[in-house]
C-alpha cells in the first residue's frame, strides 16, 4: 500500500490477554502505519470490537466514541473485587437471599435510560489530571464523581445463580464493571465481571472484525482497511442507529 492508501478504519477483533495500547502497537508493526489510534479502550480481560483509526481517520476518533456500543457480559453475583472484575482477587460476598431470575431481570431493566454512574476507581478517568487507577489506596485520593450515562437496552441470556449472562447496549462513558457493581448493590449481592465481549460499535460488528493474522495476510492489498471517505460516511450517518435488542 502507498502512503495515500493508509487513511481509514480497521475493525480489529481484539483478543483477550492484551491491552488496547499493545493491540495498537501490534497493528502498527503489521501494517507499517505509525499514525494511528483506537476509539474506546478495551481492558485486557475483554475482547471484541476495537476500532483503529489510521492516518487522517484519526480525526474521527471522537465521533466514533459517541457511537452506541453493545457488550455481551458474564458476571458473578456471589463475589466482588476491588476492580469489580476478575483482574483483582475475588472477595466472597455473603448473600442472605439469592435473587430469583425474575428479580434479576427486573433489577437489570431498571438501569435502562439516562442515569448516573460513578466510574470504578480502577479506571483511566482523570482526577486532577491523574488517572484514577493511580490513586488506588491513597488516603488523600479525590472522590470518584458520578457521570451521566445512557443504557439503551438490556437483554438477559441466562441466569443460573451465581452466574449471569446478558447483553447491554449503552452510550459513551458507561462502565460495564460499574453496572455490575450497582446491580449487585440493588440485589443485595456481590458483583464481579468475569467475561466481556464488545460485539458492536455503531455499525461495526465483531463478526466482521479482522484478527492480527488476517490483517497480516492482507497487508499487501489493504483489504482490512475501510477507506477514509466510506469511514466518514458511516461514522457521520444521522440519525445514529441503536443496534436492535435481541428477540426474546
Secondary structure, 3 states (H helix, E strand, C coil): CCHHHCCEEEEEEECCCCCHHHHHHHHHHHHCCCCEEECCCCCCCEEEEEEEEEHHHHHHHHHHHCCCEEEEEEEECCEECCCCECCCCCEECCCCCCCCHHHHHHHHHCCCEEEEEECCCCCCCEECCEEHHHHCCCCCCCCCCEEEEEEEEEEEEEEECCEEEEEEEECCCCCHHHHHHHHHHHCCCCCEEEEEEEEEECCEEHHHCECHHHHHHCCCCCCCEEEHHHHHHHHHCCCCCCCCCCCC
